């Protein structure tokens, strides 16, 4: 069963990325779909929480709010990156987020990665500019705004992963449903408050795809927590990201003919090798 948790995480990641790209291709409002993802996920965890209402400690409540806000900020970096660079480059940039919980494992919980794993981390840093330099789908110019967007995607997505690892380290499995309910309720509220910024409009397509993609959101986070009970964080995150990347790139190339240019291909290759090294 622990291995199944580990295998399901990249499937959820890839499904989320491919689903979001499909939403963009349909011309739907991706931000509204994101907000609905959080809403449906919150409703799901509300049902679970009401079955076994376990009060949250103040620390876990604050952590959940922080993770929920990181989800939203990540989404505001995620959407333009997906539009400009395509799903393969976006997924590769998300994979670099594994560096954040790895750094947290070192500084906060004093886990000590091997030299080989450090080499993988360095390769991730080398891959970052290559992924940024890849010519995009809709805008082939690289600007400082885009660099900040790419970096923000990596850092805040890494913040989500770090928050999930932090919750696991607190060893409070009875508070998982309440924690996830607070995470997604916070994200839903934040997306609702920013509705005018992304000119939200609610249509049948947004409702349908919001519900469909929410399966990935409400599934991936608890699977990460469950996997972390059996595997080290330096294994769970790189494995999940690298496998999801391979699935996403393959689907985009075969179905949509979205193939990264040479810098992007090299960057994806380096990230994949880095993930393997981090797993050794």
FIMAR-514099 format. One line per 10 residues: number of its first residue (from 1); their letters; for each residue x, y, z of N, C-alpha, C. Coordinates in pm, 1 decimal, padded with zeros to 6 digits. Layout:
NUM = a = X:Y:Z:X:Y:Z:X:Y:Z; ...;
//
This chain:
1 = xxxxxxxxxx = 00080.7:-00122.4:00000.0:00000.0:00000.0:00000.0:00084.6:00128.4:00000.0; 00193.7:00139.4:00081.4:00276.7:00260.3:00074.7:00328.3:00288.7:-00065.6; 00368.3:00183.2:-00138.7:00417.4:00202.6:-00275.3:00306.8:00255.9:-00365.2; 00183.3:00211.4:-00341.6:00069.7:00260.2:-00420.9:00050.4:00409.5:-00399.3; 00064.0:00454.9:-00273.7:00054.1:00598.6:-00247.2:00156.5:00674.0:-00331.1; 00279.8:00623.5:-00331.6:00388.5:00689.3:-00403.3:00362.0:00692.7:-00553.6; 00303.9:00586.2:-00608.0:00278.0:00578.6:-00751.9:00160.6:00667.0:-00794.3; 00063.8:00684.7:-00706.5:-00054.2:00762.8:-00742.2:-00026.9:00913.5:-00745.0; 00072.2:00958.7:-00668.5:00101.1:01102.7:-00662.7:00135.6:01159.5:-00799.7; 00231.2:01102.0:-00876.7:00261.8:01159.7:-01008.3:00144.6:01151.8:-01105.3;
11 = xxxxxxxxxx = 00059.8:01050.7:-01092.4:-00058.5:01042.3:-01178.9:-00149.7:01162.3:-01152.7; -00168.7:01196.2:-01026.4:-00250.3:01312.5:-00991.1:-00186.6:01441.5:-01042.5; -00054.4:01453.2:-01026.8:00016.4:01572.1:-01075.0:-00001.0:01588.7:-01226.2; 00024.4:01480.2:-01299.3:00015.9:01485.9:-01445.9:-00126.6:01516.6:-01490.0; -00224.2:01454.6:-01426.3:-00364.5:01478.5:-01460.0:-00400.5:01625.2:-01437.2; -00351.3:01683.0:-01328.3:-00378.2:01823.4:-01299.2:-00319.6:01914.7:-01407.0; -00193.8:01889.6:-01446.4:-00126.8:01973.3:-01546.6:-00192.9:01961.1:-01683.7; -00216.8:01838.4:-01725.6:-00278.2:01815.1:-01856.4:-00420.7:01870.6:-01858.8; -00494.1:01852.6:-01748.8:-00629.4:01905.3:-01741.8:-00632.2:02056.7:-01751.4; -00539.0:02123.4:-01682.1:-00532.9:02269.3:-01687.6:-00499.7:02318.5:-01827.8;
21 = xxxxxxxxxx = -00407.6:02250.0:-01894.5:-00373.0:02289.4:-02031.9:-00492.7:02270.3:-02125.3; -00568.5:02165.3:-02104.9:-00687.7:02140.8:-02186.4:-00790.3:02251.8:-02164.0; -00804.5:02294.8:-02040.2:-00896.1:02404.3:-02008.7:-00855.3:02530.8:-02084.1; -00725.2:02559.7:-02086.7:-00676.2:02674.8:-02161.7:-00705.3:02661.5:-02310.1; -00684.0:02543.9:-02364.5:-00706.9:02521.3:-02506.8:-00854.8:02536.1:-02543.3; -00942.1:02509.9:-02446.5:-01085.4:02527.4:-02470.0:-01128.4:02673.7:-02460.5; -01037.7:02759.7:-02414.4:-01069.7:02901.2:-02401.5:-01149.7:02934.8:-02276.5; -01148.6:02847.2:-02176.6:-01219.3:02872.1:-02051.7:-01131.2:02953.8:-01957.1; -01192.0:03012.0:-01856.2:-01118.5:03092.5:-01758.9:-01049.5:02999.0:-01659.7; -00918.3:02987.9:-01673.9:-00842.1:02892.5:-01592.8:-00844.8:02928.5:-01444.8;
31 = xxxxxxxxxx = -00852.5:03057.8:-01414.0:-00853.4:03099.2:-01274.0:-00983.7:03058.4:-01205.6; -01095.0:03070.5:-01278.2:-01222.4:03026.1:-01222.7:-01219.1:02876.0:-01198.2; -01164.6:02801.2:-01293.3:-01152.5:02656.6:-01276.6:-01067.8:02625.5:-01154.5; -00959.5:02700.9:-01134.6:-00875.6:02680.9:-01016.6:-00952.1:02705.7:-00888.0; -01029.3:02814.5:-00883.9:-01108.6:02843.9:-00765.8:-01210.1:02734.6:-00736.8; -01271.1:02681.1:-00843.0:-01367.0:02572.3:-00825.9:-01297.0:02444.1:-00781.1; -01173.5:02423.3:-00828.3:-01095.3:02309.1:-00779.4:-01086.7:02313.6:-00626.8; -01052.0:02431.2:-00575.6:-01036.9:02447.2:-00431.3:-01171.6:02432.4:-00360.2; -01277.9:02487.6:-00420.5:-01410.5:02480.6:-00358.6:-01458.3:02335.5:-00346.5; -01450.5:02260.3:-00456.3:-01495.7:02121.3:-00453.0:-01409.1:02037.3:-00357.8;
41 = xxxxxxxxxx = -01280.1:02067.6:-00354.2:-01191.6:01995.6:-00262.1:-01228.8:02027.0:-00117.2; -01260.9:02154.9:-00089.8:-01301.5:02194.0:00045.6:-01430.8:02123.0:00086.6; -01525.7:02114.7:-00006.1:-01652.3:02046.4:00023.9:-01628.8:01899.0:00054.3; -01538.7:01836.1:-00020.3:-01507.3:01694.7:00002.3:-01450.4:01674.4:00142.1; -01354.6:01760.3:00179.6:-01292.1:01744.3:00310.7:-01385.5:01787.7:00423.2; -01482.4:01875.3:00393.3:-01582.0:01911.5:00493.5:-01665.4:01788.9:00531.0; -01700.5:01709.0:00429.3:-01776.6:01586.6:00454.6:-01695.3:01490.4:00542.0; -01565.6:01473.8:00507.5:-01480.9:01385.0:00587.4:-01464.9:01437.0:00730.0; -01449.6:01568.6:00742.0:-01426.9:01626.4:00874.2:-01550.1:01611.9:00963.1; -01669.1:01630.1:00905.1:-01791.8:01620.1:00984.2:-01814.9:01478.3:01035.0;
51 = xxxxxxxxxx = -01758.5:01379.9:00965.9:-01772.2:01242.2:01011.8:-01688.1:01215.0:01136.4; -01578.5:01289.3:01150.1:-01490.9:01272.3:01266.1:-01426.8:01406.9:01300.3; -01507.0:01498.6:01357.4:-01455.5:01633.7:01384.8:-01349.0:01633.7:01493.9; -01228.6:01662.0:01452.6:-01114.8:01662.2:01544.5:-01058.6:01804.2:01544.3; -01057.8:01872.4:01657.6:-01012.4:02012.5:01660.0:-00866.2:02026.6:01620.4; -00838.4:02132.9:01546.4:-00701.5:02159.4:01503.5:-00625.3:02235.1:01611.3; -00499.3:02201.3:01626.1:-00413.6:02279.5:01714.7:-00387.2:02414.7:01647.9; -00358.1:02519.3:01725.7:-00331.1:02651.1:01666.3:-00219.2:02647.3:01562.3; -00113.0:02569.3:01589.4:-00001.4:02561.9:01495.7:-00045.3:02501.0:01362.9; -00120.5:02391.9:01367.5:-00163.5:02326.1:01244.5:-00262.7:02414.0:01169.6;
61 = xxxxxxxxxx = -00347.2:02487.3:01241.5:-00440.2:02579.8:01173.9:-00362.4:02686.4:01098.1; -00261.8:02746.7:01162.0:-00182.2:02850.1:01095.7:-00105.9:02792.4:00977.0; -00054.5:02672.1:00993.6:00017.0:02606.7:00884.0:-00077.0:02583.0:00766.6; -00199.8:02538.8:00793.8:-00297.5:02513.0:00688.5:-00331.5:02641.3:00612.0; -00349.4:02751.2:00685.1:-00378.3:02879.3:00620.0:-00261.8:02920.3:00528.6; -00139.2:02902.9:00577.6:-00021.2:02936.7:00497.3:-00013.8:02851.4:00371.5; -00041.3:02721.3:00383.4:-00038.4:02633.0:00266.4:-00146.7:02673.2:00167.4; -00265.8:02707.2:00216.8:-00373.7:02750.0:00128.4:-00337.0:02874.9:00050.3; -00272.7:02971.2:00116.3:-00229.7:03092.5:00047.1:-00119.7:03062.3:-00054.1; -00030.6:02969.4:-00020.2:00073.3:02929.0:-00115.2:00011.0:02864.7:-00239.7;
71 = xxxxxxxxxx = -00095.5:02786.1:-00220.5:-00166.4:02727.5:-00333.0:-00213.1:02836.4:-00430.0; -00273.0:02942.0:-00375.5:-00329.8:03047.4:-00459.1:-00220.5:03126.7:-00530.0; -00117.2:03165.7:-00456.0:-00007.5:03241.4:-00519.0:00057.9:03157.4:-00627.9; 00077.5:03028.6:-00600.5:00132.2:02938.1:-00701.7:00046.6:02938.8:-00826.8; -00084.5:02938.3:-00809.3:-00175.9:02934.4:-00924.5:-00162.3:03059.3:-01010.5; -00139.1:03172.7:-00946.8:-00124.4:03297.4:-01023.1:00008.5:03303.0:-01098.7; 00105.6:03223.7:-01059.3:00229.0:03207.6:-01137.8:00214.8:03094.4:-01239.2; 00135.8:02993.9:-01202.4:00116.8:02875.1:-01285.1:00045.3:02906.0:-01416.3; -00063.5:02982.5:-01409.7:-00145.9:03006.9:-01528.3:-00070.3:03078.7:-01641.3; -00000.7:03190.8:-01615.6:00073.2:03254.6:-01725.5:00189.6:03170.2:-01776.9;
81 = xxxxxxxxxx = 00254.1:03094.2:-01688.0:00362.7:03006.3:-01732.9:00309.5:02900.0:-01826.8; 00196.3:02843.4:-01793.1:00133.1:02742.6:-01878.5:00096.8:02800.9:-02013.6; 00048.7:02924.6:-02014.9:00008.7:02989.8:-02139.5:00129.0:03023.2:-02226.3; 00235.5:03075.1:-02164.4:00351.8:03120.4:-02241.0:00444.0:03006.7:-02283.1; 00462.9:02907.1:-02196.9:00565.8:02807.2:-02220.2:00512.1:02667.1:-02248.4; 00383.1:02646.2:-02230.9:00327.8:02513.5:-02256.0:00337.3:02424.7:-02134.1; 00267.9:02312.2:-02139.8:00254.4:02227.8:-02021.9:00384.4:02155.4:-01986.3; 00468.1:02122.9:-02085.4:00591.5:02049.4:-02056.3:00689.8:02134.0:-01976.1; 00713.0:02258.5:-02020.6:00804.7:02347.1:-01949.2:00748.3:02383.0:-01812.3; 00617.2:02407.8:-01806.8:00554.2:02439.2:-01679.1:00573.4:02324.3:-01580.3;
91 = xxxxxxxxxx = 00551.1:02201.2:-01626.0:00566.3:02084.9:-01538.6:00710.7:02069.8:-01492.6; 00805.9:02098.7:-01581.5:00947.2:02089.4:-01543.8:00982.2:02192.9:-01437.4; 00928.9:02314.7:-01452.1:00953.7:02417.2:-01351.3:00893.5:02376.8:-01216.6; 00774.3:02317.7:-01220.2:00712.8:02270.3:-01095.3:00798.7:02163.0:-01029.9; 00863.1:02082.3:-01112.1:00947.4:01975.3:-01057.5:01062.9:02032.1:-00976.6; 01111.5:02149.1:-01017.7:01221.7:02210.8:-00944.3:01180.4:02248.8:-00801.8; 01049.1:02252.4:-00777.0:01000.2:02285.3:-00642.5:01045.7:02184.7:-00538.3; 01086.6:02066.2:-00582.3:01136.2:01964.7:-00487.9:01257.4:02015.8:-00410.7; 01325.6:02117.8:-00462.8:01440.6:02173.4:-00391.5:01399.5:02238.8:-00259.3; 01277.9:02293.6:-00253.6:01235.6:02366.7:-00133.9:01216.2:02272.5:-00014.6;
101 = xxxxxxxxxx = 01135.1:02166.4:-00026.5:01126.5:02074.5:00088.0:01257.9:02002.9:00116.9; 01341.9:01983.5:00013.8:01473.0:01922.3:00037.2:01557.1:02015.4:00125.2; 01550.9:02144.8:00095.3:01623.3:02242.3:00177.1:01565.3:02247.3:00317.9; 01431.3:02237.3:00327.1:01367.8:02234.7:00457.2:01408.7:02112.3:00538.3; 01420.1:01997.7:00467.8:01463.7:01874.7:00535.5:01601.7:01892.6:00597.1; 01686.2:01968.6:00528.2:01822.3:01991.5:00575.5:01826.6:02090.9:00691.1; 01758.4:02204.5:00676.0:01770.8:02313.0:00772.5:01679.6:02297.3:00894.1; 01561.6:02240.9:00873.1:01464.0:02234.1:00982.0:01469.6:02100.3:01054.7; 01471.8:01990.1:00976.4:01466.5:01857.2:01038.6:01601.2:01785.5:01038.1; 01703.1:01855.0:00987.8:01841.2:01805.4:00994.6:01861.4:01669.3:00928.4;
111 = xxxxxxxxxx = 01785.9:01645.9:00819.4:01817.1:01530.8:00734.8:01941.9:01566.0:00654.2; 02025.1:01468.2:00625.9:02152.6:01496.0:00559.5:02160.6:01421.7:00426.4; 02129.3:01491.3:00316.6:02139.5:01427.7:00184.1:02283.2:01388.7:00153.6; 02298.0:01283.0:00073.6:02431.0:01238.6:00033.5:02488.6:01332.6:-00071.9; 02615.6:01311.7:-00104.8:02681.1:01392.4:-00207.6:02610.2:01376.0:-00341.3; 02566.2:01253.8:-00370.3:02496.5:01228.6:-00496.7:02366.8:01308.6:-00502.7; 02295.7:01311.9:-00391.6:02171.5:01389.5:-00389.4:02198.5:01538.8:-00402.6; 02308.2:01584.6:-00344.1:02343.9:01725.2:-00361.4:02376.1:01754.7:-00507.5; 02438.1:01658.1:-00575.0:02466.3:01675.5:-00717.9:02336.4:01690.9:-00796.0; 02234.0:01613.0:-00757.9:02103.8:01626.4:-00821.1:02044.4:01763.8:-00798.8;
121 = xxxxxxxxxx = 02060.8:01816.6:-00677.6:02009.7:01950.4:-00648.3:02079.4:02056.1:-00733.9; 02211.0:02041.2:-00751.8:02286.4:02135.7:-00834.8:02238.8:02129.1:-00979.8; 02212.1:02007.5:-01029.6:02161.4:01993.5:-01165.7:02026.6:02063.0:-01182.2; 01944.8:02057.6:-01078.6:01817.2:02128.9:-01084.0:01839.6:02278.8:-01104.5; 01938.4:02333.1:-01034.9:01969.3:02474.9:-01048.9:02022.5:02508.0:-01187.9; 02099.4:02415.4:-01245.4:02150.6:02435.7:-01382.3:02035.7:02432.7:-01482.4; 01936.3:02346.4:-01455.5:01824.6:02331.7:-01548.9:01733.3:02453.1:-01551.0; 01727.3:02528.3:-01441.6:01634.9:02640.5:-01430.1:01649.9:02742.4:-01543.1; 01770.5:02795.8:-01570.4:01782.2:02892.5:-01680.1:01753.3:02831.4:-01816.6; 01785.8:02704.0:-01835.7:01756.5:02639.1:-01963.5:01606.3:02632.9:-01988.4;
131 = xxxxxxxxxx = 01531.9:02600.2:-01885.3:01386.3:02596.0:-01899.3:01330.9:02735.8:-01924.1; 01391.5:02835.6:-01863.2:01345.8:02972.8:-01882.4:01374.3:03023.0:-02023.7; 01486.6:02978.0:-02082.0:01527.3:03024.9:-02214.2:01453.1:02956.3:-02327.9; 01379.2:02849.1:-02298.5:01305.3:02780.1:-02404.2:01203.6:02874.8:-02467.1; 01198.2:02878.0:-02600.5:01102.6:02963.2:-02670.1:00960.9:02916.4:-02640.2; 00876.8:03010.0:-02603.1:00742.8:02974.9:-02561.4:00646.9:02949.7:-02676.2; 00524.5:02915.5:-02637.3:00420.1:02888.8:-02736.8:00358.7:03017.2:-02788.9; 00340.8:03115.6:-02700.6:00270.5:03237.2:-02739.6:00358.4:03361.8:-02735.7; 00467.6:03358.2:-02663.0:00556.2:03474.2:-02652.1:00699.2:03423.6:-02639.4; 00780.8:03448.9:-02739.6:00914.2:03391.2:-02744.2:01020.0:03478.9:-02677.5;
141 = xxxxxxxxxx = 00979.9:03592.5:-02621.8:01075.2:03680.9:-02555.9:01083.9:03648.6:-02407.7; 01206.2:03653.3:-02356.0:01227.8:03632.9:-02213.9:01246.1:03768.7:-02146.9; 01161.6:03801.2:-02051.2:01167.9:03928.1:-01980.6:01189.0:03902.6:-01831.8; 01223.8:04009.7:-01761.1:01240.5:03995.9:-01616.3:01110.0:03955.0:-01548.9; 00997.4:04002.1:-01603.3:00868.2:03963.0:-01546.1:00849.1:03811.8:-01555.1; 00887.4:03754.5:-01667.5:00872.5:03610.0:-01684.5:00967.9:03534.2:-01591.0; 01090.1:03586.0:-01575.0:01185.8:03521.0:-01485.2:01131.6:03519.4:-01342.2; 01074.1:03632.9:-01299.4:01014.2:03639.6:-01165.6:00897.0:03542.4:-01155.3; 00818.0:03532.7:-01263.3:00704.3:03440.5:-01264.4:00750.5:03296.0:-01249.9; 00853.9:03258.9:-01326.4:00905.9:03121.8:-01319.6:00960.7:03091.9:-01180.4;
151 = xxxxxxxxxx = 01037.8:03187.4:-01126.5:01095.7:03167.5:-00993.4:00985.7:03158.8:-00887.7; 00883.0:03242.6:-00900.8:00771.7:03239.7:-00806.1:00697.9:03107.4:-00809.2; 00681.9:03051.9:-00929.1:00616.2:02921.8:-00942.6:00693.4:02815.0:-00865.5; 00824.9:02816.2:-00879.7:00909.2:02717.1:-00811.5:00902.8:02735.7:-00659.9; 00916.4:02859.3:-00614.1:00926.0:02885.8:-00470.1:00793.5:02858.5:-00399.1; 00682.8:02909.8:-00452.7:00555.8:02895.3:-00381.5:00498.3:02754.6:-00395.7; 00520.9:02689.0:-00508.5:00482.3:02548.6:-00517.7:00565.9:02466.4:-00419.7; 00692.7:02502.6:-00407.1:00776.8:02438.9:-00306.5:00726.2:02465.6:-00165.9; 00667.9:02584.7:-00143.9:00610.0:02616.9:-00014.5:00493.8:02525.2:00020.8; 00413.5:02490.7:-00080.7:00303.9:02395.2:-00058.8:00360.8:02260.2:-00015.4;
161 = xxxxxxxxxx = 00462.0:02214.0:-00086.6:00523.0:02083.9:-00054.9:00588.0:02085.9:00083.5; 00653.5:02195.9:00114.7:00716.7:02208.3:00246.3:00611.5:02207.1:00357.2; 00498.8:02274.6:00333.5:00391.6:02276.4:00432.7:00334.0:02138.3:00457.2; 00319.6:02059.5:00350.4:00268.5:01923.0:00365.4:00366.8:01836.0:00443.5; 00496.2:01856.1:00415.7:00597.2:01780.3:00491.3:00597.1:01824.0:00637.8; 00581.1:01952.9:00660.4:00578.8:02004.3:00797.2:00463.5:01941.9:00875.6; 00346.2:01933.5:00810.7:00231.8:01870.5:00876.6:00263.1:01725.7:00911.4; 00327.4:01654.0:00819.3:00363.3:01514.9:00846.2:00458.1:01505.5:00964.9; 00551.8:01599.2:00974.9:00648.5:01596.6:01085.1:00582.0:01621.3:01219.8; 00464.9:01684.2:01222.0:00395.1:01712.2:01347.4:00325.9:01588.5:01403.2;
171 = xxxxxxxxxx = 00317.6:01483.2:01320.5:00262.6:01354.3:01364.5:00122.8:01370.7:01426.8; 00031.4:01425.1:01347.5:-00106.9:01444.5:01393.4:-00203.2:01391.7:01287.7; -00202.3:01260.6:01260.9:-00287.0:01205.2:01153.8:-00435.8:01228.5:01176.2; -00478.2:01239.9:01302.5:-00618.9:01263.1:01329.5:-00667.9:01398.6:01282.5; -00574.3:01491.5:01258.2:-00610.7:01626.5:01215.3:-00599.2:01645.1:01063.9; -00576.8:01537.0:00987.8:-00555.6:01548.9:00843.5:-00676.6:01609.9:00772.5; -00796.9:01559.5:00801.9:-00916.3:01611.4:00733.5:-00937.5:01759.0:00765.3; -00920.9:01797.0:00892.2:-00936.6:01936.5:00930.1:-00829.8:02024.4:00868.8; -00708.4:01971.3:00862.9:-00598.1:02044.5:00800.5:-00628.1:02072.1:00653.5; -00667.9:01966.6:00578.1:-00694.9:01983.5:00436.1:-00818.1:02071.5:00413.3;
181 = xxxxxxxxxx = -00917.9:02060.7:00499.4:-01035.9:02147.1:00488.8:-00995.7:02293.3:00503.1; -00908.7:02322.0:00599.2:-00862.7:02459.5:00620.4:-00778.6:02507.3:00502.9; -00692.9:02420.3:00450.4:-00610.3:02455.6:00334.4:-00698.0:02499.8:00217.9; -00793.9:02415.4:00180.4:-00873.7:02443.2:00061.1:-00979.6:02550.7:00085.7; -01026.3:02565.1:00209.2:-01118.3:02674.9:00239.9:-01046.7:02809.1:00227.6; -00922.4:02813.4:00276.6:-00841.7:02935.4:00263.6:-00817.6:02968.5:00117.1; -00783.0:02867.1:00038.3:-00757.1:02888.6:-00104.5:-00884.0:02933.9:-00176.3; -00998.3:02874.7:-00142.1:-01125.5:02913.7:-00203.7:-01158.2:03058.6:-00172.8; -01143.0:03097.5:-00046.9:-01171.2:03235.7:-00007.0:-01078.6:03333.7:-00078.7; -00950.0:03299.9:-00086.7:-00853.5:03388.8:-00153.0:-00886.3:03404.6:-00301.4;
191 = xxxxxxxxxx = -00924.1:03295.4:-00367.6:-00961.2:03304.7:-00509.0:-01089.9:03386.0:-00527.0; -01182.8:03374.1:-00431.5:-01306.7:03452.5:-00438.8:-01277.5:03601.9:-00422.6; -01186.8:03636.3:-00332.3:-01153.3:03777.0:-00309.3:-01080.9:03839.6:-00428.4; -01008.9:03756.3:-00503.7:-00935.0:03808.6:-00620.5:-01013.8:03792.8:-00750.9; -01141.6:03757.4:-00741.4:-01227.9:03736.6:-00858.8:-01219.5:03850.9:-00960.3; -01226.8:03978.5:-00917.4:-01220.5:04088.2:-01016.5:-01086.8:04094.8:-01090.3; -00978.7:04049.2:-01027.3:-00846.6:04058.2:-01089.5:-00836.6:03972.1:-01214.7; -00900.8:03855.6:-01213.3:-00892.1:03767.5:-01329.9:-01023.6:03764.0:-01408.8; -01109.5:03866.8:-01381.3:-01234.5:03883.0:-01455.6:-01314.5:03752.2:-01458.6; -01338.6:03702.8:-01340.5:-01406.1:03574.2:-01328.6:-01543.0:03570.1:-01393.4;
201 = xxxxxxxxxx = -01569.8:03462.7:-01460.9:-01702.2:03437.6:-01517.0:-01731.9:03288.8:-01498.1; -01852.5:03262.0:-01457.4:-01888.8:03125.5:-01422.6:-01977.2:03066.7:-01531.9; -01924.2:02967.7:-01603.8:-01998.7:02901.5:-01709.7:-02006.0:02752.1:-01685.9; -02080.0:02684.3:-01772.6:-02095.0:02539.9:-01758.4:-01961.1:02469.2:-01772.3; -01876.8:02515.7:-01866.3:-01746.5:02453.4:-01887.9:-01657.5:02465.5:-01765.8; -01655.5:02585.4:-01705.6:-01573.8:02605.5:-01585.2:-01621.3:02514.7:-01471.1; -01753.4:02503.0:-01455.8:-01806.9:02416.5:-01350.6:-01766.8:02270.9:-01372.8; -01780.9:02225.4:-01497.6:-01750.4:02086.1:-01529.5:-01604.4:02053.9:-01504.5; -01515.1:02139.8:-01558.5:-01372.8:02111.8:-01545.0:-01320.6:02142.1:-01405.1; -01385.1:02235.1:-01335.5:-01348.3:02259.0:-01196.6:-01371.8:02135.2:-01111.5;
211 = xxxxxxxxxx = -01485.2:02069.5:-01135.7:-01515.9:01946.9:-01061.7:-01422.9:01833.8:-01103.1; -01396.0:01823.6:-01233.7:-01314.0:01712.6:-01284.5:-01170.2:01721.5:-01233.5; -01110.4:01840.3:-01238.1:-00969.5:01853.5:-01199.2:-00953.4:01855.4:-01048.0; -01061.0:01884.8:-00975.8:-01051.1:01885.1:-00829.4:-01013.5:01746.8:-00775.7; -01038.9:01642.5:-00855.4:-00999.8:01507.2:-00814.7:-00849.6:01501.6:-00787.9; -00771.5:01569.9:-00872.6:-00626.1:01571.5:-00854.3:-00587.6:01648.9:-00729.0; -00654.8:01761.3:-00704.5:-00620.1:01844.2:-00590.1:-00654.4:01775.4:-00458.0; -00774.3:01717.5:-00450.9:-00813.1:01655.7:-00324.5:-00744.7:01520.8:-00303.5; -00682.9:01466.3:-00411.6:-00614.0:01338.4:-00399.8:-00465.6:01349.5:-00373.4; -00398.8:01446.0:-00439.7:-00252.9:01452.1:-00433.3:-00201.2:01486.3:-00293.3;
221 = xxxxxxxxxx = -00260.2:01586.4:-00230.4:-00207.7:01632.6:-00101.4:-00211.9:01525.3:00007.2; -00326.3:01458.1:00030.2:-00323.7:01353.1:00133.1:-00236.1:01235.5:00095.2; -00222.0:01207.2:-00035.8:-00133.1:01099.7:-00078.8:00011.6:01132.5:-00043.5; 00049.4:01260.5:-00056.9:00184.0:01302.2:-00018.4:00205.2:01278.8:00131.1; 00105.2:01319.8:00210.9:00116.2:01301.7:00356.1:00128.8:01153.9:00391.2; 00047.5:01068.5:00326.7:00052.8:00924.7:00353.8:00186.5:00864.6:00310.1; 00237.1:00908.9:00192.8:00364.7:00856.8:00143.7:00479.6:00896.3:00236.2; 00471.7:01018.0:00292.1:00578.4:01065.6:00379.8:00585.9:00986.9:00510.5; 00481.8:00912.5:00543.5:00485.9:00828.9:00663.6:00572.6:00705.5:00642.6; 00601.5:00674.0:00515.4:00675.6:00552.0:00484.5:00807.2:00578.5:00410.8;
231 = xxxxxxxxxx = 00820.1:00697.3:00346.7:00940.4:00729.2:00269.7:00992.1:00866.0:00311.3; 01122.3:00887.8:00297.1:01181.5:01018.2:00325.6:01133.5:01121.5:00224.7; 01128.1:01247.6:00270.9:01087.3:01354.9:00182.1:01177.9:01369.6:00061.4; 01307.7:01339.6:00078.4:01401.9:01352.1:-00032.4:01379.6:01243.5:-00137.2; 01292.5:01148.1:-00107.9:01256.2:01046.1:-00205.9:01118.9:01076.2:-00265.7; 01021.6:01109.3:-00180.6:00884.1:01128.2:-00226.9:00873.6:01239.6:-00330.2; 00928.4:01356.8:-00298.9:00906.8:01471.4:-00385.7:00976.3:01458.1:-00521.7; 01104.8:01423.5:-00526.8:01167.2:01408.3:-00658.6:01103.9:01297.8:-00742.5; 01070.5:01184.4:-00681.4:01008.4:01076.1:-00757.6:00875.6:01121.5:-00816.9; 00793.4:01185.0:-00735.7:00662.3:01228.3:-00782.7:00674.9:01328.1:-00896.1;
241 = xxxxxxxxxx = 00764.2:01426.7:-00879.6:00777.6:01531.5:-00980.3:00836.2:01477.9:-01110.9; 00939.4:01393.0:-01102.1:01003.6:01343.8:-01224.5:00910.7:01251.7:-01302.8; 00838.4:01164.4:-01233.4:00746.3:01074.5:-01302.4:00631.1:01151.4:-01364.3; 00577.8:01250.0:-01291.4:00470.3:01333.0:-01345.4:00518.3:01410.1:-01467.9; 00642.9:01456.2:-01463.1:00698.6:01529.1:-01577.0:00703.7:01440.7:-01701.0; 00750.9:01318.5:-01684.8:00759.4:01226.4:-01799.1:00621.0:01201.2:-01859.1; 00521.6:01179.7:-01773.6:00385.7:01156.6:-01821.9:00331.4:01278.4:-01896.3; 00355.0:01396.8:-01839.6:00301.9:01520.2:-01897.7:00366.2:01550.7:-02031.9; 00499.1:01540.1:-02038.0:00570.5:01567.7:-02162.9:00526.9:01470.7:-02272.7; 00514.9:01343.2:-02236.9:00474.4:01242.8:-02335.6:00334.1:01270.9:-02388.3;
251 = xxxxxxxxxx = 00242.1:01304.4:-02300.3:00104.4:01331.8:-02343.3:00099.6:01455.4:-02432.8; 00167.2:01563.8:-02390.5:00164.1:01687.6:-02468.5:00225.2:01668.0:-02606.8; 00332.4:01589.1:-02615.3:00399.1:01566.3:-02744.4:00314.7:01478.2:-02836.1; 00254.5:01375.5:-02780.8:00179.9:01279.6:-02863.2:00042.4:01332.1:-02904.2; -00024.7:01401.0:-02812.8:-00162.6:01442.2:-02838.1:-00171.6:01582.2:-02896.8; -00096.6:01677.8:-02840.1:-00106.6:01816.6:-02884.3:00011.2:01862.3:-02969.8; 00109.6:01775.6:-02989.3:00230.0:01810.9:-03065.9:00302.5:01930.5:-03005.2; 00293.3:01946.0:-02873.9:00364.8:02052.3:-02803.6:00500.2:01996.3:-02759.8; 00601.4:02023.9:-02838.8:00735.0:01970.5:-02812.9:00827.5:02085.7:-02776.0; 00892.2:02081.5:-02659.9:00983.3:02190.0:-02620.9:01097.2:02206.2:-02721.7;
261 = xxxxxxxxxx = 01151.2:02329.7:-02727.2:01267.5:02353.6:-02811.7:01393.2:02299.8:-02742.6; 01507.2:02316.0:-02807.2:01629.4:02251.7:-02756.7:01666.6:02291.1:-02614.0; 01664.1:02421.2:-02577.8:01696.1:02452.5:-02437.1:01601.1:02384.0:-02339.9; 01472.4:02382.9:-02374.4:01374.9:02317.9:-02287.6:01396.7:02168.4:-02279.4; 01428.1:02106.0:-02393.8:01453.8:01961.2:-02393.8:01572.8:01926.9:-02305.1; 01679.9:02007.8:-02316.1:01798.3:01985.3:-02234.0:01765.9:02007.9:-02086.9; 01687.6:02113.0:-02058.0:01649.3:02140.0:-01920.0:01567.7:02027.1:-01860.2; 01472.8:01974.1:-01937.1:01390.6:01862.7:-01890.1:01477.4:01739.3:-01865.7; 01573.8:01715.7:-01956.8:01665.4:01602.5:-01939.3:01745.7:01617.1:-01810.2; 01798.2:01737.6:-01784.8:01877.7:01759.8:-01663.8:01793.1:01743.3:-01537.9;
271 = xxxxxxxxxx = 01668.9:01792.6:-01542.8:01581.2:01778.6:-01427.1:01551.5:01631.8:-01400.2; 01530.4:01554.5:-01506.7:01501.5:01412.0:-01490.8:01621.2:01339.0:-01430.4; 01742.7:01368.6:-01481.7:01863.7:01307.8:-01425.4:01880.3:01349.5:-01279.2; 01852.0:01476.6:-01252.0:01864.0:01526.1:-01115.1:01771.5:01450.3:-01020.8; 01648.4:01425.0:-01065.7:01553.2:01353.2:-00982.0:01601.4:01211.7:-00952.0; 01663.9:01149.5:-01052.5:01718.4:01013.4:-01032.2:01830.7:01018.2:-00929.7; 01918.2:01117.2:-00941.2:02030.5:01128.9:-00846.7:01979.0:01154.4:-00704.5; 01877.1:01237.5:-00692.1:01824.0:01268.4:-00560.6:01762.0:01146.0:-00496.6; 01715.8:01052.8:-00580.6:01655.3:00930.1:-00528.9:01756.7:00825.3:-00490.0; 01884.0:00842.3:-00528.7:01984.0:00738.6:-00499.1:02027.4:00744.1:-00351.6;
//
